[in-house]
Structures are given as structure tokens and as C-alpha cells.
Amino acid sequence: MRSSLGREFGWLWASFAVSSLGSRLAVQAFPLVALLVLDAGTAQVSVLAAAGLAAGAVLGIPLGPWVEFRRKRSVLIGADLLRCVALLSVPVAYALGWLGFAQLLVVSMVTAVADLASRSASGAWLKQLVRREDLVHATGRLEATTWTTITLGPPLGGLAIAAFGPMATLVADAVSYLLSAAGIRAAGGRERLPERAATPRAGELLAGWRHIWHHPGLKLLLGNTILVNGLIMATAPLALVLMVRELGFTLWEYGLAFALPCLGGLLGARLAPGLVARFGSARVLRVAGVARVCWPVGLVLVGPGLPGLLLVIAVQCGLVTCMGVFNPVFAAYRLAEVPTDRSARVLAAWTVSSNLTVAGLTALWGALAACTGARVAIGIAGLLILATPLLLPRVDREILTGNR
């Protein structure tokens, strides 16, 4: 393993860490503002989670080609500044007595669009900065950072919310994006403006999906990942309602239950490069992909008190440890299989597909929970996710070598 992946990657990594920590501090800020400040119901909380993703996905269709032919650093800085301003508008409106549910919806949509632009640009920039054989190491570092911020962020955010209210975490998140923009700018380096391909403008919109569709491994992997992520994310607001409103867990306990197991994700991300070196990326991708979906159904058994809290921690620990291994290998494989001149469009297409799936499933599961209750809806999602390994690609060759 290389001791350093370069100065520019270091700044990208640092900026990612700062913004990720800010986002994790405020991970439940929007639903809590809706619940505690605006007295929203379960269906409204689910709509809030789904609306931003849906709007971001629709607007993200032309966003991929736009990002492809722009300097990626400039896109990253612009996306960070846009999210900073949008998030700060919520506490300002609250202080002035103007805050309403409609503004939360608009801000969630704006931040979702900026998130998509940032993901597309950062992935494309990462592919330019890191050699193919170092991609697992680079994505492993980013994945480890993700799980570290997930571990630290929600408990600290819960304490901040308990002490200062949910608006404080939104301010912290906004500041983190400002610092992230400063870090990307400090990376320096000269990035050449990409040349626009001869593809017609209409064709550029679908170029990412076309590449995915004609690649047998990526096509299956897209189906697998969007369904897994969609079913997990669809039950997140339901778990909040079940644990906090129905079972009486405090916000601090809820944050702890979903943050402490993320140490397993950190462990998985640290283990991923070694497992790939020993067993090969294809085998690790498939085994970890199967193992990660065996856990969510266990949440249906959660009850009140310490036993229920320990059950959630155990289920989440198994889930995120397997995801910690799977995600960096999957991310490296996806980048390795995409040409540099199409990477932003493929990543945008992937994110749009994922966001639309998450939005649709979140809205659907919100309606389902309104009819059946949160616990039953969580159980149904847990059963359905067990079928998703059927979409994992069967790859017989080594997929992340430096020889292509």
C-alpha cells in the first residue's frame, strides 16, 4: 500500500471528512425540525425525506453532462457554497418566525441537487488523481472516513440538539461546507477544461445510462445497490418514529444505537484492501454483497428498554461491517470500469437512479407504515432485501488490477 496518494487527494480527503462530519451532525435535523418544530406526522416526515431525493434526481439528469464538461474542482466548490447558503436559510427563517414545511422541502431539494453534483465531480476527480491499482486504497480511506463521521456525528448531533436544538446542527453543517470549499480551493493544481465530445446534446443526457446498460457487471450492480440502499433508507424515518415516538427512546439513545455500530464499518473499510489482496476483488465483492443484506430484518424485533437498544446495535453492527467491506470495493470497481471522459455522467446517472429509487421507496414505505404501522413496514423491507443478492454480478476474473 502506498503511504501517500498525493497532495490533491489529501485535500480532497480532508474536505470530504469535514463536510461528512457536518452532515452527520445534522443527519436527523430535517425530520426533527419537522417533528418537533412544525409538528409534522409520519407521512410528512417520509415525504420530506423523499421529496429532496426525487427533485434532485429529476434535475440531475441534465446535471451529469454539465458536470462532465466543467472543471471538477470548480463544481465541488460551487456545490459546497450552495449547500452552505441553503442550510443557513432554515435557522434564519426560524429566528424570524417564517419557517414552514414548504421551505424545508425546498432546501432539501436544493441540497439534493448539490449533493448529486458533488458526488459526480468528486468521483470523476478521484479517477484522475489515483491510479487504477490504488483505487481500493483511496476509496477505502474515504469509506473509513465515512464510518468514522457516522460514528461520531449522530451522538454529538444528538447532544447538540438536546442542548441547543436542531437548528444548531444545521448551522454546523453549513459551516462544514464552507470549510470544505476552502479545502478544495487549497488543493491547488491545474485542471484542464474537458473537451466536449461530438455526441449530440440529447445523447449526452443518456450516455451514463448507456454505458451502464451495455456493461454486464455494472448493470447488475446498479440494480443491486439501488435496491439495497433504497430499502434501507426507506425504513430510516420509520425507525426514528418507531424508536422515539412509539418505544420512548431518547434522541441520545437513538443516535447511539445507529452510531456505535459504525465502528464496524470503519473496521470493514480498513480490512477491505487486505481482503482484496488475499482473496481477490471479485470474491470479496460477492461475499460481502450477500452478507450485508442478512441483517435489516432483525429490526422488526426491537422492543423498549436496554434489550431493544442492544438488539438495534447488534443488527446495525453486522450490517455496517459488511457494508464497510463491500462499499470501497464496489466504488473502486465502478470507477475502474468507466472511461475517464464518461465518469461524471455515469456517476450522475448512478446517483439519479439511486435517488429516484430511494425517493420512491421512502414515499411508498411511508404510506405502507401509515396503513400497517412502522414495525410491519420495516419487517417487509427486511424480507424483500434478502432477494437482492440475485442481482450481484458473477465475475470470474480479477477486476482491480493495473493491467487493462
N, C-alpha and C positions, 0 to 999 in steps of 0.2 A: 504493500500500500504506500502511495506517495505521501510524504509528510506534509506537502503543500500542493494545493490545486491552483495556485496563482493569486495575485493581488486582487484582481477584479472579482474572482469567485469569492474571495474573503469578504469584500464589501457587499456583494450580493447576499451572502450567507448572513452577515451581521444585520443588514436591513430586513431580511426575511425574519430573523429572530426577534427584532424589536417590534415589527408590525404584528407578528404572530402572537407575541405576549400581550400586546394591547387588545387584539381581537379576542383572545381567550379570557382576559379580564372581563370583557363585556359580552361574553358569549350568550348569556341569557338576559342581557339588558333589554332588548326589544320586547320579548314576551313578558318580562317582569314589569316593564313600564305599562304594557297593555293590561296586565292583570291587576297591578297594584295602584297605578295612577289613573287609568282610564276604565277600570272595572270591566274589562273585556271577558267574554266567555270562552269556552274551549274551542268552539268553531272559529271564533275570531282570531284566536292565537294561532290556529293551524293556517288560516287564510293569510295571516301576516307572514308566517314562515314560507308559504308557497308563493305569494304574490311577487316578492322580490326576485325569487329564482325564475319565475315564469317570464317576467318582464325582461330580466337580464338575458334570458335565453333567446327571446324573440329579437331583441336589439343586438344580440351578439352574433346573429347570422351574418350581417354585413361587417361586423367588427373584426372578424378574423382576417379577411383580406386587407382591411385598413391597417391593422397592426403589422401584417406581413411585410408591407412596403414602407414602414416607418422605422426610424432608429429605435431599437428596443429600450434603451436607457431613457429616452425622452418619454416614451409611452409609460414606463414604470413610474417616473417622477410625476407625470400628469395624473395618473390613476391614484397615486398616494395623496396628492393635494386635493383632488376631487372628493375622495372619501373623508379627508380631514374636514373640509368645509361642510359637507352633508351631515356628518355626525354632530358637529358643533351646533347645527341649526336646531337640534332637538332640545338640548338644555336651554338654549336661548329662548325658544318658543315657550318652554315650560315656565321659565322665570317671568316671562311677560304675560302668562296666562292664556296663550294662544294655542297650546298643543292639543292636537286632536288625532284620532285614529288615522285619518287620511294622510296626515304628514308622516306618520310612522310608515305607512305603505309607500309613500313617495321616496322617503330616504332609503328604505330597504331596497327599492328598485334601483336607485342611483348607485348605491354601494354594490349591488349585484353586478351591474354593468361594469363598474370599475374593477371589481374582482376578476371578472372574465378577461378584461383587457390585460390586467396584471399577470394572470396565470399564463396567458398565451405568450406575452412578451418575455416573461422570466424564463419559461421553458425554452423558447427559441434562443434567448441569450445564453442560457446554460449550455445548450448544444454547441454554440460557437466557442465557448470558453473551455470546455472539457473534452478530452479525448474519449473515444468510444469505450476503451478498456477501463477508463476511470469513472464511467457514468454511475456504476453501482456505489462507488465510494462517495461521489458527490451527492447523489440522491439519498444515500444512507445518512449523510450528515444533515441534510435538510429534514429527513424523516425523523431523526433523533431529536432535532431541534423542535419539530412539531410536537412530539410527545412530551418533551420537557416543558414546553409552554402550556400544553394541555394539563400537565400535572400541577404546575404552579399557578396557572391563571385562574381557573374556576374557584379554588378555595380562597385565593387572595381577592378575587372579584366578589365572592360571597361575603367576605369580611368587609370589603369596601361598601358593598350595597347595604349591609346591616348597619354600618357606622354612618354612611353619608348618603345612601340612597342610590338607585340605579343610574341617575344622571352622572354621578362621579365617574363611573366606569366608562360611560360614553365619552366623557372629556378625555380620560386617559387613553382610550382607543384612538381618538382624533389626534392627540399629541404623538402617539406612536407612529402614525402615518406620516406626520410631519418629519419626525426623526428618520424614518425610512427613506423619504425623499432626499433628505440631506446625505444619507449614506450612499445612495445610488449616484448622486451627483459627485461625491468624493471619490468614487471608484476611478474616475478619470478614464484614460484610454480614448482612442479614436475609433468610432464605429462608422463604417461606410454605409451610406444610404442604399438600401437594397434596390435593385433594378426591377421595375415592373415587368412581369412576364408578358408574352404575346397572347396569353389566354384572354378571351373576351371577358368583359366585366361580369356578365352574368355567370360565366363559367367559374370565375374566381370564387363566387359565393359558395359553390358546392365542391370545390377542389379538395377540401379537407375530408368531406364525407366520401368522395370518390376514392381517395387513396385508402381510407379505412375499409371501404366495401370490397376493394379489389385485393386487399391483403388478408389472407385467410386467418392468420393469427390475431391481428388487430380487430377484425370484425367480430370474432367470438369474444375477445377480451373486452371490447366495448359493451357488448350485451351483458356480460358477467358483471363488470364493475358498476354499470349504471343501475342494475337491478339490486345488487348488494347494497350500494350506497343509498339508493332510493328507499329501500325497505328499512334500513337502519335509521336514516334521517326522518322518515315519515313518522316513526314512533318516538322521536326525541321530545316533541312538545307533549305527547301523550304521557310519557314517563314523568315529565315535570308535573303535569296535572295530577297523575296518579299518586306520586310520592308526596308532593307538597300539599295539594288540596284534599285528597281522599285519605291518605295514610298518615298525614300530620308530621312528615319530616320537615325539619327546619331547612332554610336555604343553605346553611353551612353544611348540614349533613348531606343534602342533595349534591352540593358541589364536591364534597369529599368522596362520595360514592362513585362519581364519574371521573374524578381527577386522580385519586390514588392508584387505580389500576393502570393509569397511563405510564407508570414506571415500567410496566411490562412492554408497552410499545417502544419505549426507549431501549430496553434490553433487546427486543426483536430487531430494531433498526441497527443496533451495534453488532448483532450476530449475523445479519444478512450477508455482508461481504465475505465473511469466513465460510458460511454455509454454501454460498455460490462457488467459492474456490474449491471446496471439498466435494460437493455433490453435483455441481453444475446448475446454471441458472434455470434451465427448463424444468428440472425436477423440483427445485425449491419453489418455483412459481406455482406449480400444480399442487404440491403437498400443502403449502401454506394457504393457497387459494381455497382448498377444500376445508382445511382446519378452521379457517376464520368464520365460517358460517354455521358452525355447530353450536354456538353459544347463545345467540339472541333469544331463542325460545325459552330459555331459563328465566327470563324476566317476568314471565307470566305468573311465577310462583311467589313473587315478592310480597311480603307482609309487613306489618308495622314493627317498630322497635329494632333492637340490635340484630336479631336474626335476619330480618328483612334487609337491613343495611349491609350485613356481611354477605348475603346472597347476591345482592347487586354488585358488590365489589368483586366477588369471585367470578361472576359471569363476565363482567367487563374486563377483568384481568385476562381471562382466557381469550376473549375477543380481540383486544388491542395488542396482545403479544403476537398473535398470529398475523394481525394486520401490519404490525411493525416489521415483520419479516417480509410479507408479501409486497407492501407498497413500494419500497425502493427498487425491488427487482422489477416489478411491473412498470414503474416510471422510467427506469433505465432502458428496458426493452422497448417501450413505446418510442422514446427519443431515438434509440438506435435504429429503429425500423422506419423512420421518417426522414426523407431528404431535407437538407437544411433549408432549401428555398420553399418548402411547403410546411415547415414545422409549426409556425404560428397559426396557419389555417387549420391544420389537423388538431392542434391543441384547443383552438377555439371551437371547432366542431365537436370535439370530445366534451368540452365543458358545457356547450349548449345542450347537447344530448343528455348529459348528466343532470343539468339544472332543470330541464323540462321534465325529466323522469322524476326527480325529487319533488318538484313542484306538484306534478300531477298526483303522485302517490301520497304526498303530505295532505293535499286537499281531500283526496279520497279517503285516507285514513282518519282525517278529522271528522268527515261525515259518518264514517263507519263507527267511530267512537261515540258520536252523538246518539247512535242507534243501539249500540251493543255495550257501551262502556269502554273506558280506556284499557282495562286489563284484557278483555277479549280481543280487542283490536290489536294489541301488542302480541298476543298469542298467535293470531292468524298470520301476522307478518313473520313471526319466528318460524312458523311451519313452512311458509312459502319460500323463505330464503334458503331452506335446505335443498331445494331443487336447482339452485343457481350453479353448482359445480358442473352441471351438464354443458355449460357454455364455456368452460375453460378450454383453451386450445391445447391440442396434443402435439407438442413439439419434441421431435426426436433428436434434433441437433443442438449443439451449444449455441446460444443466441446472443451472448455478450462478449465475444472475443474481439480483438482488434483487427482481425482479418475478415474483410468483406469484399 
